Amino acid sequence: MPSPRPLPLIPAAHEAANLPAVVAEIRECRPELDILVVDDGSIDGTSHVLERLGVRWLGWPHRRGVGCAVRAGLRYAARLGFDEVVRLDADGQHDAADIARLLARLYEHDVDAVLGSRYADSYPGPPPLKRALATVVSTATRRGVTDATSGFWALGRRAVTLLASHHPRGYPEPELHLFLSRNGLKVAEVPVRSRQR
């Protein structure tokens, strides 16, 4: 069997200052991977930075929101035959070394998506508002969710195929949990490190 083809997907809005470091860290940890950045109508010169970074990228002139950017990236990945997508934020809060942990859990083949949770192994856990949101999402999905607002995901083939056409647009992180649950896709969490912007 051919080896899987994961694609790191980075939605970016006004992240020209952070993208070089984010891309460099991914390349240091996983030099074999292509990287896709979706520029969500940035006006800070993000497109010029992307041209110099030598990554795959998509973009449009006006802001459409992170959900639309992720959907465009997933559609791109599905059409080009990538097996998995790892979604990271462009602000540098996700540690690229954790990509391997998310993919390792995905490759156990009993789940369709893996969430990188900032609070799975931490005490006291998320701040009160995020804790309340996680409780609501956990109740709605009938699955323990510790980090309903994380943007760090590994998505398998079933999830990529479904979300390429139906990724939530509004407040996509909590909605994504609900959408995956409603469509019978299985999700696991792994603890990840998080950094300040």
N, C-alpha and C positions, 0 to 999 in steps of 0.2 A: 504494500500500500504506500502511496506517496505520503510524505510527511505533511502535517498540517501547515496552512499558510495563515498565521495571524497577522492582522493589520492594526497597528496603533492608530487610533482616530482621536484627533484633538480639535474640538470646536474652539474657536478663538474670536474674541471681540476686544479690540484695543489692547492686544498683548504683545506688541512689537518688542517691548523691553524684555519680556520674559521668555519668548519663544526660543531664542538661540540656546539658552541654558537648558530648557526642557528637551529640545531636540537632541542636544549634545549628550544629555544624560541617558536618553533612550538608546542612542547609538553606542554609548559606552557599555551599557548593560546588555543590549540585544542588537549587535551590529548587523545581524543577518536580516533584520526586519525592514520592510518599507514603512514609511510613515506618511499618513495623510492628515493635513490640516485643513479645516474648513473655516475660511475667513468670513465671519458674520458681519459684513458691512463696516469693517474697521475704518477709521479716519486718521489713524496714527502712523500710517506707513507700514502696517503689517504686511501688505502684499509685496512691498519692496524687500522686506526682510525675508519673506518666504522664497522669493526668487533667488536670493543669495544662499539660502540654506540647502537647496537641492532636494527638497521633499516634494511629494505629490501634494497638490493643493487645489481646492475649489474655492470660489468666492462669488459674492454679489455686492452691488454698490450700496444697498440699504440694509439696516439691521432687521432681521426676521426672527431672532430669538434662538436660544441654544437648542431647543427641541428641533427646529427646522434644520439647523446646522448638523445635528447628529443624524437626523433622517437622511439628509443628502449624502453624508458620509457612509451610512449603512447601505444606501442604494448603490453607491459607487462600489463598495466592497462586494456586494452580492453580484453585481454585473461583471466584475473582474475575477470572480471565482475565489475570493478569500474565504477560508473556512471559519475563521473566528475574527472578532473585532474586540480590541481592548480600548475602551474609551477612557481618556485621561483629561483632566482639566489643563488649560494652558497657563495657569498662574504659578505652576511649580509646586503646588501643595502635595502632589502625589510623587512618591519615590518610585522611579522606574525599576528599581530592583524588585519591587513587589509584583511586577508584571508576571514574573515566573511563578509566584505563589498563586495568583489568580488562574493562570493557565493550567498549572498542575492540578488544581481542584476541578477545573472544567474537564480535563482529560480523564478524570475518573469515570466519565460517561454516564453518571446518574442524574445530572442536572443540565439545564439548558443555558443557565447564566450564573455568574458568580459576582457577588458584590464585594468590593473592598470596603470593609467597615472600619471607621476610625474609632469605634466605641465597643467593638465586640470583646476585647480583652482589657478594657480600661475601667478604672474606678475614678470618679463616680459615674462615668459615662457622659452622655451628651448633656448640654445645658437644658434647663427646664422646657423651653419651647420645642426644642428638637426631640426631647424625650417624649413629650406629649404627642408630637406628630408620629414618632415611631410607634407609640402605643396604638394610635388610631390605625396606622397602616398595618400593624401586626394583627389587629382585630379584624380588619377588612379582608386580609389575605389568609388568615388562619395560619400564619407562619411567623415565627419570631423575627422581627426586623429591629436591629439595633441602631441603624444609621439610614434613615429614610431620605436624607438629602445628599448622600455621597454621589459624586460623579465618576467614580472609579469602578468600571464594570468590565468583565470579560463575557462576551456573548458568543454562544455556540451557533452552529449553522441554523438550527430551527429558529432561534431568537433573531438572528440577522435577517433571515428570510421574512419573518413576520414583521419585524420593526422597520425594515426598509420601506414599507408602505404605510405603517401605522404607528410610528414612534410618536409619543405624546408631544404636543407643541407647547402647551402653556407652562406649567411648573413641572418640568418633565421628570425630575427624580422621584418624588412620591407617586406621581401618576404612573410611572413605569412599573413600579411594584404592583399596583392594582391591575394594570393592563396585562402583565405577564401572568398573574394569578388567574384572572378572568379567562385567559386563553389556555390554561392548563399547563403552562411551562413551569418547570421546577427551578428554584433559585436556591443557592447556598451562599453563605457569607464566610469570608476569611478576614482575619484582622490585618490591618495595614497601618503603616506609619503615616502621619500627616504633618506637614510643615506650614508655617505661616507664609503668606505671599511674599 
